[in-house]
């Protein structure tokens, strides 16, 4: 039977396309079908390394998990990782093509259509249904020429479109009508249903508006989805996670939110722990008196270190390290050393003095290190020193070599730690043990007896997402909207 498709587009970025895609993948998976996600072009700083050592966006990894399948780079053939306000690193089929300005990429992107088609056809070999996610809005008329991610992709793949909107931000009917009005007649014919997302309250109060918008657009509303209070891996800096928790818990973890923060999904597991808060801070005032500080990954390590220095957070973190653990991951690990050099102009060129909290030096290189890793981890001396021979899995993704090379986790022997491993805390009980040690150090009680399986918790959330989709969308109409793939 020929692979069928459905595409989720949105009235804006952050309308909920990623989660709706994941939810549909889960529903189809529960119904005994092989569903796979696809996003031709993703712009995000949260990325993942496949078992082949190829880089892809975290959103498609999350969607693949929801579908019960292994993430593959063909699910996201183009990944743009912003390096400045006007440029990005362009990754094609999991490997770095180079850095381009927005103008350069706009002129170049049509050359990537063969790569998109090839990736899509590879998914067709195994998929009953391909659930395609768009990007931004199809009504961005300044970007519609040579579109490869919204209506242009819908035409290439022969997909019908469900248009998602965000009622939580207000103006939902204007979003829907305005988007539809800006489509060409051919594009409008592809939109077979609309979705009102993130609704809080009694959905019957929307009935008069739904009746009017259906009449004006000539397109049915296939569902009103409630605001779902559950945690999922975030796609990019549009996350609501940064502002979600400003109150300190029994154990208070602070994550430094620099301008080019990346792979902050590393810390999601801690949010599932009762009594633990994870706060993203971008000023000295917000830092407060945490029990642990994480310096996350960065897409521009030297630039974000300068921002830390100028904002006063570098000195504040140094002071905090005298009384509580500071842990740097990837770019954050590089910042903690004595010096960062960039002889190949991988970032800004030149060199910069590090924070001086670890005895390491980093030389940035244009060649990116990408690999999955696993093994036994023993924490060096310090507050976590009796955590020995703990199994870990994760992945490395960085441009730079740090010396002296150390264990999976380096330390100054006191309170400062660093590692290149993303996903270090996701498996096993590493995160729970860390929280337990912090509680003992603080002299408070927190429940660390219950085994925390992050993978199991995510599975439960995917099932909750699927339940929400089934209860609030007309799945009969969704199935009827599936169309045979045109490639």
Backbone torsions as a table, in degrees:
resi	resn	phi	psi	omega
1	UNK	NA	133.7	-176.9
2	UNK	-65.0	140.2	178.0
3	UNK	-58.7	136.4	177.1
4	UNK	-107.2	159.0	-176.1
5	UNK	-134.3	158.8	167.6
6	UNK	-148.8	143.8	-176.9
7	UNK	-120.6	135.6	176.0
8	UNK	-105.1	112.7	172.7
9	UNK	-110.7	167.5	-176.2
10	UNK	-132.3	158.9	176.8
11	UNK	-76.0	-13.5	-178.8
12	UNK	-166.7	168.8	169.8
13	UNK	-66.9	141.5	179.0
14	UNK	82.5	12.5	179.6
15	UNK	-75.5	-11.9	178.4
16	UNK	108.6	18.1	-178.6
17	UNK	-58.5	-43.3	-175.5
18	UNK	-62.6	-44.1	-178.1
19	UNK	-73.7	-36.3	176.4
20	UNK	-63.6	-41.8	175.7
21	UNK	-59.3	-46.9	179.1
22	UNK	-62.4	-41.8	-179.4
23	UNK	-64.1	-41.7	177.7
24	UNK	-66.7	-39.2	176.2
25	UNK	-58.6	-40.5	-179.9
26	UNK	-68.0	-43.2	178.7
27	UNK	-59.5	-48.4	-179.8
28	UNK	-62.5	-39.5	177.3
29	UNK	-61.6	-44.9	177.8
30	UNK	-63.1	-28.9	179.7
31	UNK	-83.5	7.4	174.8
32	UNK	86.2	15.4	-179.6
33	UNK	-104.8	153.1	174.5
34	UNK	-89.2	104.6	179.1
35	UNK	-107.5	139.5	177.3
36	UNK	-131.8	143.7	177.1
37	UNK	-85.7	156.7	177.0
38	UNK	-150.2	129.8	171.3
39	UNK	-137.6	113.2	-172.3
40	UNK	-63.1	-38.2	-177.8
41	UNK	-140.8	123.4	-179.6
42	UNK	-122.4	135.8	172.6
43	UNK	-110.6	111.9	-174.9
44	UNK	-162.8	153.4	175.2
45	UNK	-103.3	-5.6	173.0
46	UNK	-93.3	114.2	-176.8
47	UNK	-133.0	174.2	-171.9
48	UNK	-142.8	153.2	176.7
49	UNK	-111.7	125.2	179.6
50	UNK	-75.5	172.5	-179.7
51	UNK	-65.2	-19.4	175.7
52	UNK	-84.5	-2.0	-178.7
53	UNK	83.0	25.3	-179.4
54	UNK	-108.2	149.0	-172.0
55	UNK	-100.2	136.5	178.3
56	UNK	-147.4	167.3	-178.5
57	UNK	-72.4	145.7	-178.8
58	UNK	-66.8	-28.6	-178.3
59	UNK	-61.4	-41.0	-179.8
60	UNK	-74.0	-25.9	172.8
61	UNK	-65.6	-46.7	178.0
62	UNK	-59.7	-42.2	-180.0
63	UNK	-67.1	-37.4	177.1
64	UNK	-64.9	-41.0	176.0
65	UNK	-59.2	-43.8	178.9
66	UNK	-61.3	-33.6	-179.8
67	UNK	-82.8	-5.1	178.9
68	UNK	73.5	30.7	-178.1
69	UNK	-131.1	163.9	179.5
70	UNK	-73.9	133.4	176.3
71	UNK	-64.0	138.1	176.9
72	UNK	-132.8	146.4	-174.9
73	UNK	-64.6	-22.9	178.6
74	UNK	-67.8	-12.4	174.5
75	UNK	-74.4	-16.4	179.7
76	UNK	-149.0	75.9	-173.3
77	UNK	-66.8	-24.6	179.8
78	UNK	-124.5	124.0	177.0
79	UNK	-125.0	124.5	176.4
80	UNK	-105.3	124.3	179.8
81	UNK	-115.6	105.2	-176.7
82	UNK	-57.5	131.9	175.4
83	UNK	-108.4	-28.4	175.3
84	UNK	-139.6	-178.7	177.4
85	UNK	-68.2	-16.7	-175.0
86	UNK	-125.1	8.1	-177.4
87	UNK	-151.6	161.0	-177.8
88	UNK	-142.7	156.0	165.6
89	UNK	-80.2	129.3	-177.2
90	UNK	-101.8	121.1	-179.4
91	UNK	-115.1	124.0	-177.7
92	UNK	-122.0	126.2	-177.7
93	UNK	53.3	37.3	173.9
94	UNK	86.3	-3.0	-177.5
95	UNK	-124.4	149.5	-176.1
96	UNK	-69.8	122.7	173.5
97	UNK	-85.9	-37.3	179.7
98	UNK	149.9	179.3	176.6
99	UNK	-95.6	137.2	179.1
100	UNK	-137.4	147.7	169.5
101	UNK	-74.4	163.9	179.3
102	UNK	-58.6	-39.5	-179.3
103	UNK	-66.5	-42.5	179.8
104	UNK	-63.4	-43.2	-178.2
105	UNK	-67.9	-39.1	179.3
106	UNK	-58.2	-38.7	180.0
107	UNK	-76.1	-23.7	-173.7
108	UNK	-94.9	-27.0	-163.3
109	UNK	-60.0	-28.1	-179.0
110	UNK	-62.9	-24.8	178.4
111	UNK	-68.0	-13.5	-177.7
112	UNK	-91.8	-1.2	179.8
113	UNK	-57.7	-41.2	176.6
114	UNK	-59.7	-35.7	177.7
115	UNK	-66.6	-39.2	178.3
116	UNK	-63.7	-46.8	-179.5
117	UNK	-62.8	-41.8	-179.2
118	UNK	-63.2	-42.7	179.1
119	UNK	-64.3	-42.8	-179.8
120	UNK	-62.7	-43.3	-179.1
121	UNK	-66.4	-30.7	176.5
122	UNK	-65.4	-37.5	177.6
123	UNK	-69.1	-34.0	179.6
124	UNK	-59.7	-27.1	-178.0
125	UNK	-64.2	-23.7	-175.3
126	UNK	-122.3	-13.2	-168.6
127	UNK	-97.6	139.0	165.1
128	UNK	-79.9	-40.6	-178.3
129	UNK	-135.6	133.2	171.8
130	UNK	-108.4	119.8	178.6
131	UNK	-98.6	111.9	-172.7
132	UNK	-97.7	135.7	176.1
133	UNK	-108.3	131.3	173.8
134	UNK	-82.1	-168.6	-179.6
135	UNK	-141.0	136.3	-179.8
136	UNK	60.8	-125.7	-178.2
137	UNK	-133.3	143.0	175.8
138	UNK	-72.7	-9.2	-177.5
139	UNK	-97.2	14.1	175.2
140	UNK	-77.9	83.8	-167.5
141	UNK	-63.8	-23.3	177.4
142	UNK	-72.8	-15.3	-176.8
143	UNK	-112.5	4.0	-171.2
144	UNK	-73.5	-24.5	177.4
145	UNK	-63.0	128.8	178.0
146	UNK	61.2	32.9	179.8
147	UNK	-62.5	135.9	-179.7
148	UNK	-126.7	11.7	-174.5
149	UNK	-134.7	-17.7	178.8
150	UNK	-117.0	-112.9	-176.4
151	UNK	-65.2	-30.4	175.3
152	UNK	-61.6	-40.7	178.0
153	UNK	-71.8	-36.9	177.3
154	UNK	-59.4	-39.1	178.7
155	UNK	-68.8	-42.3	-179.6
156	UNK	-61.0	-42.5	-174.6
157	UNK	-92.6	-7.4	-179.4
158	UNK	71.5	31.4	-172.4
159	UNK	-94.0	140.8	163.9
160	UNK	-77.6	159.6	-171.4
161	UNK	-123.7	136.4	166.0
162	UNK	-106.1	126.8	-175.2
163	UNK	-100.3	114.7	-177.8
164	UNK	-96.4	142.5	178.7
165	UNK	-130.8	160.0	-175.9
166	UNK	-113.5	102.8	-179.5
167	UNK	-76.5	-19.7	-178.0
168	UNK	-64.1	-27.6	179.9
169	UNK	-88.9	-7.0	179.1
170	UNK	89.3	160.0	176.5
171	UNK	69.2	33.8	-171.7
172	UNK	-65.1	-36.9	-177.9
173	UNK	-73.0	-33.4	174.4
174	UNK	-67.7	-37.0	176.2
175	UNK	-57.6	-51.0	-175.7
176	UNK	-66.6	-50.4	-177.3
177	UNK	-65.0	-44.0	-179.2
178	UNK	-62.1	-41.1	178.8
179	UNK	-63.8	-48.2	-178.5
180	UNK	-62.5	-40.7	-178.4
181	UNK	-64.5	-28.5	-178.4
182	UNK	-86.8	-1.6	176.7
183	UNK	-85.2	151.4	173.4
184	UNK	-72.3	162.5	177.7
185	UNK	-55.5	-38.7	179.7
186	UNK	-66.4	-40.4	178.8
187	UNK	-68.1	-42.3	-178.2
188	UNK	-61.7	-33.1	-179.4
189	UNK	-65.8	-22.1	178.9
190	UNK	-78.7	-21.2	-177.2
191	UNK	-81.1	108.7	-175.3
192	UNK	-103.6	-6.3	179.3
193	UNK	-167.0	155.3	177.4
194	UNK	-120.0	151.0	179.9
195	UNK	-128.4	128.8	172.6
196	UNK	-98.5	117.5	-171.3
197	UNK	-111.2	155.9	173.5
198	UNK	64.6	42.3	-179.6
199	UNK	-86.3	138.7	175.9
200	UNK	-117.8	123.4	176.3
201	UNK	119.8	-160.6	-177.3
202	UNK	-85.7	113.3	-174.7
203	UNK	-66.3	-15.9	-178.9
204	UNK	-66.1	-22.7	179.4
205	UNK	-69.0	-14.1	178.4
206	UNK	-85.3	-10.0	-172.0
207	UNK	-52.4	-47.5	-180.0
208	UNK	-61.5	-39.3	179.2
209	UNK	-67.7	-39.5	179.5
210	UNK	-63.9	-42.3	179.0
211	UNK	-60.2	-42.1	-178.5
212	UNK	-70.8	-42.4	-176.6
213	UNK	-69.0	-33.5	176.5
214	UNK	-65.8	-37.8	179.7
215	UNK	-69.1	-42.2	-177.6
216	UNK	-70.7	-37.7	-176.3
217	UNK	-91.6	-23.0	-174.5
218	UNK	68.9	25.9	-177.2
219	UNK	-132.4	133.3	-178.4
220	UNK	-75.5	148.7	169.7
221	UNK	-85.8	114.6	-175.2
222	UNK	-87.8	-8.4	179.0
223	UNK	-178.1	150.4	170.1
224	UNK	-118.4	107.4	-174.1
225	UNK	-93.8	130.5	179.9
226	UNK	-73.5	160.6	173.8
227	UNK	-66.5	120.8	-174.4
228	UNK	-98.1	119.1	179.6
229	UNK	-89.6	80.9	178.5
230	UNK	-150.8	156.4	-175.0
231	UNK	-102.3	131.5	176.5
232	UNK	-135.1	157.6	177.0
233	UNK	-62.6	133.1	-174.3
234	UNK	-87.2	152.7	-179.1
235	UNK	-79.6	-45.9	-173.8
236	UNK	-162.5	-158.7	-173.2
237	UNK	-72.8	1.1	174.1
238	UNK	-79.0	0.1	-176.9
239	UNK	-56.0	144.7	173.0
240	UNK	-85.5	-6.5	-177.0
241	UNK	-61.7	-34.3	-176.2
242	UNK	-61.7	-30.1	-176.9
243	UNK	-109.8	6.2	-170.2
244	UNK	-76.6	-30.4	-171.8
245	UNK	-136.9	103.8	178.7
246	UNK	-105.6	-2.9	-177.8
247	UNK	-101.2	134.8	-179.1
248	UNK	-74.3	137.6	176.5
249	UNK	-91.0	-171.8	175.3
250	UNK	-57.2	-44.3	169.6
251	UNK	-112.0	119.6	-172.0
252	UNK	-108.8	115.7	179.6
253	UNK	-109.2	127.5	178.7
254	UNK	-109.0	132.0	175.8
255	UNK	-113.6	125.0	-179.3
256	UNK	-72.3	124.6	-178.9
257	UNK	-101.8	88.0	176.2
258	UNK	-85.2	170.6	-173.1
259	UNK	-59.4	-33.5	-177.8
260	UNK	-111.8	38.5	178.4
261	UNK	-56.8	138.3	178.3
262	UNK	-137.8	157.1	176.2
263	UNK	51.0	42.6	176.9
264	UNK	-74.6	-3.2	171.8
265	UNK	-63.1	-14.1	177.1
266	UNK	-55.7	-24.7	-171.2
267	UNK	-108.4	2.9	-177.7
268	UNK	-59.8	-35.3	-176.0
269	UNK	-58.3	-33.5	-178.5
270	UNK	-66.9	-25.5	-178.9
271	UNK	-68.4	-19.9	-179.7
272	UNK	-81.6	-7.9	-173.8
273	UNK	-90.8	127.9	-179.6
274	UNK	-63.8	130.8	178.8
275	UNK	88.0	-1.0	-178.6
276	UNK	-109.2	131.6	174.7
277	UNK	-111.3	144.2	173.7
278	UNK	-121.0	112.0	-177.7
279	UNK	-112.9	133.7	176.0
280	UNK	-96.9	119.0	-171.3
281	UNK	-119.1	143.1	-179.0
282	UNK	-130.1	14.7	177.0
283	UNK	-151.8	160.1	178.2
284	UNK	-61.4	-38.6	-179.4
285	UNK	-61.6	-39.8	-178.8
286	UNK	-73.6	-21.7	-174.7
287	UNK	-62.5	-44.7	178.3
288	UNK	64.0	-139.9	-178.4
289	UNK	-125.8	72.3	-176.4
290	UNK	-72.1	166.2	175.8
291	UNK	-90.7	-16.8	176.3
292	UNK	-160.0	146.1	178.7
293	UNK	-122.5	131.8	173.2
294	UNK	-108.8	134.4	166.5
295	UNK	-102.0	110.0	-173.3
296	UNK	-80.3	-173.3	175.6
297	UNK	-68.3	163.6	-179.2
298	UNK	-145.4	142.1	174.9
299	UNK	-84.3	-12.6	174.7
300	UNK	-142.4	85.9	-172.0
301	UNK	-62.1	-45.5	-177.8
302	UNK	-66.8	-41.7	179.0
303	UNK	-65.5	-40.8	179.8
304	UNK	-71.7	-30.1	174.9
305	UNK	-67.4	-39.5	175.5
306	UNK	-62.1	-40.4	177.0
307	UNK	-61.8	-42.1	176.4
308	UNK	-58.2	-42.1	-177.4
309	UNK	-67.8	-46.5	-176.9
310	UNK	-69.8	-31.6	-178.5
311	UNK	-82.0	-10.5	-177.7
312	UNK	88.8	-4.2	-178.1
313	UNK	-71.0	-27.8	177.2
314	UNK	-60.0	-51.1	179.4
315	UNK	-64.4	-37.8	-179.8
316	UNK	-64.4	-41.4	179.1
317	UNK	-67.8	-39.4	176.3
318	UNK	-58.9	-43.5	179.6
319	UNK	-65.4	-42.1	179.4
320	UNK	-62.3	-34.3	-177.1
321	UNK	-63.5	-15.7	178.0
322	UNK	-73.5	-18.0	-177.1
323	UNK	-126.4	-15.4	-179.1
324	UNK	-145.7	159.9	-177.9
325	UNK	-65.9	142.3	171.2
326	UNK	-122.1	128.6	-174.0
327	UNK	-129.7	120.3	177.8
328	UNK	-103.5	134.9	176.7
329	UNK	-113.0	127.6	174.9
330	UNK	57.6	-110.7	178.7
331	UNK	-58.8	-37.2	176.2
332	UNK	-63.1	-35.8	175.8
333	UNK	-64.1	-44.0	178.8
334	UNK	-61.2	-39.2	-179.7
335	UNK	-61.9	-32.6	-173.6
336	UNK	-71.1	-14.4	-175.7
337	UNK	-79.4	-166.7	-176.6
338	UNK	-83.9	-32.8	-174.3
339	UNK	-159.7	146.4	171.7
340	UNK	-123.3	123.8	179.1
341	UNK	-113.3	148.5	-178.6
342	UNK	-135.6	68.3	-176.1
343	UNK	-68.7	-22.2	-177.3
344	UNK	-99.4	8.5	-178.5
345	UNK	56.5	41.5	175.7
346	UNK	-66.6	-31.8	175.9
347	UNK	-122.1	-95.2	-174.8
348	UNK	-107.5	-5.8	-176.1
349	UNK	78.6	167.1	178.1
350	UNK	74.3	-151.6	177.7
351	UNK	-147.6	163.0	-178.4
352	UNK	-143.8	142.9	176.6
353	UNK	-69.5	135.0	178.3
354	UNK	-81.7	-173.9	-178.8
355	UNK	-76.1	-16.3	174.9
356	UNK	75.3	19.7	-179.0
357	UNK	-94.4	-14.9	172.2
358	UNK	-126.7	153.5	-177.7
359	UNK	-87.3	39.5	-176.6
360	UNK	-111.6	161.4	171.8
361	UNK	-132.2	144.9	-177.3
362	UNK	-123.3	133.7	172.0
363	UNK	-112.1	116.5	178.8
364	UNK	-75.5	141.4	179.3
365	UNK	-134.2	153.3	-177.6
366	UNK	-71.0	-27.9	179.2
367	UNK	-75.5	125.3	-175.8
368	UNK	-88.6	133.4	173.9
369	UNK	-86.8	123.7	-178.0
370	UNK	-136.8	116.6	178.3
371	UNK	-166.1	149.7	169.8
372	UNK	-85.5	146.4	-176.9
373	UNK	-136.2	156.4	175.3
374	UNK	-158.9	164.4	179.6
375	UNK	157.6	-159.6	177.2
376	UNK	-107.6	134.1	-175.9
377	UNK	-114.0	132.1	171.3
378	UNK	-125.9	125.5	-179.8
379	UNK	-74.3	137.2	175.2
380	UNK	-66.7	-178.2	-177.2
381	UNK	-56.8	150.0	-179.0
382	UNK	136.4	-162.0	-174.8
383	UNK	-63.5	-23.9	-179.7
384	UNK	-106.6	19.4	-168.4
385	UNK	-64.3	-24.0	179.6
386	UNK	-91.1	10.8	172.3
387	UNK	-87.7	100.1	-171.8
388	UNK	-123.0	147.1	171.6
389	UNK	50.8	49.8	178.6
390	UNK	-97.9	129.0	-178.5
391	UNK	-71.9	137.1	179.0
392	UNK	-135.1	156.4	168.4
393	UNK	-136.8	156.2	178.8
394	UNK	175.3	-159.9	179.9
395	UNK	-151.7	151.6	176.5
396	UNK	-109.4	141.0	177.4
397	UNK	-153.6	96.7	-175.1
398	UNK	-156.0	156.0	176.2
399	UNK	-112.0	93.4	-178.5
400	UNK	155.4	154.3	176.8
401	UNK	-120.9	128.0	-178.0
402	UNK	-108.7	131.0	178.2
403	UNK	-126.3	152.7	-4.9
404	UNK	-69.8	143.6	178.1
405	UNK	-65.4	138.4	-176.3
406	UNK	-129.0	-159.3	178.5
407	UNK	-73.7	176.2	175.8
408	UNK	-52.8	-29.9	174.0
409	UNK	-126.3	121.7	173.9
410	UNK	-92.0	157.7	-179.5
411	UNK	-152.5	157.4	172.9
412	UNK	-88.6	3.9	-178.3
413	UNK	86.2	1.3	-179.4
414	UNK	-125.4	-98.5	-173.9
415	UNK	-119.9	2.5	-173.4
416	UNK	-111.5	129.4	-175.8
417	UNK	-132.4	153.8	176.8
418	UNK	-151.7	148.7	-179.2
419	UNK	-155.2	151.2	174.0
420	UNK	-89.8	-2.5	-168.8
421	UNK	-88.4	116.7	170.1
422	UNK	-83.9	149.7	-178.8
423	UNK	74.9	14.0	-176.1
424	UNK	-59.5	-32.4	-173.4
425	UNK	-98.3	0.4	-171.7
426	UNK	-75.4	-36.2	-174.3
427	UNK	-104.0	154.1	175.6
428	UNK	66.7	-149.2	-173.2
429	UNK	-118.7	23.8	179.9
430	UNK	-59.8	-47.6	-178.5
431	UNK	-62.6	-43.1	-179.7
432	UNK	-64.3	-39.9	177.9
433	UNK	-64.8	-40.3	178.1
434	UNK	-60.5	-46.9	179.5
435	UNK	-62.1	-39.6	178.2
436	UNK	-61.1	-42.7	178.6
437	UNK	-66.1	-38.8	177.7
438	UNK	-63.7	-38.0	179.5
439	UNK	-66.3	-42.5	178.2
440	UNK	-62.6	-44.2	179.9
441	UNK	-60.9	-36.9	-177.3
442	UNK	-84.1	-16.7	-178.7
443	UNK	77.8	33.6	178.7
444	UNK	-122.5	163.9	177.9
445	UNK	-104.1	136.3	175.9
446	UNK	-147.6	143.7	-174.3
447	UNK	-76.6	110.7	175.0
448	UNK	-119.7	14.1	-178.8
449	UNK	-78.8	-37.9	-179.3
450	UNK	-71.2	127.2	179.1
451	UNK	-69.0	129.8	-179.1
452	UNK	-101.4	116.2	174.7
453	UNK	-107.2	103.0	-178.6
454	UNK	-61.5	-38.8	179.4
455	UNK	-62.6	-41.7	179.2
456	UNK	-66.4	-38.8	178.7
457	UNK	-63.9	-40.1	178.2
458	UNK	-65.4	-39.4	177.8
459	UNK	-60.0	-42.8	178.0
460	UNK	-61.7	-40.0	179.5
461	UNK	-67.9	-35.7	176.6
462	UNK	-65.1	-37.3	176.8
463	UNK	-66.9	-39.4	175.8
464	UNK	-61.1	-40.8	179.1
465	UNK	-63.2	-43.2	179.0
466	UNK	-65.2	-40.8	177.6
467	UNK	-59.5	-42.6	179.8
468	UNK	-63.6	-41.4	177.9
469	UNK	-62.7	-46.6	-178.3
470	UNK	-62.8	-40.1	-175.8
471	UNK	-74.8	-23.4	-170.3
472	UNK	-123.5	-0.4	174.4
473	UNK	-121.2	150.8	177.1
474	UNK	-83.6	91.8	-175.1
475	UNK	-67.9	-26.3	175.1
476	UNK	-61.0	-43.0	178.0
477	UNK	-69.0	-34.7	177.5
478	UNK	-63.7	-46.6	178.1
479	UNK	-61.2	-39.3	-180.0
480	UNK	-67.5	-24.5	-178.0
481	UNK	-82.5	-10.7	178.4
482	UNK	-62.1	137.8	-178.3
483	UNK	-126.5	149.6	178.5
484	UNK	-62.6	137.5	178.4
485	UNK	-62.1	138.1	-175.3
486	UNK	-90.6	-12.9	-178.3
487	UNK	-86.2	NA	NA
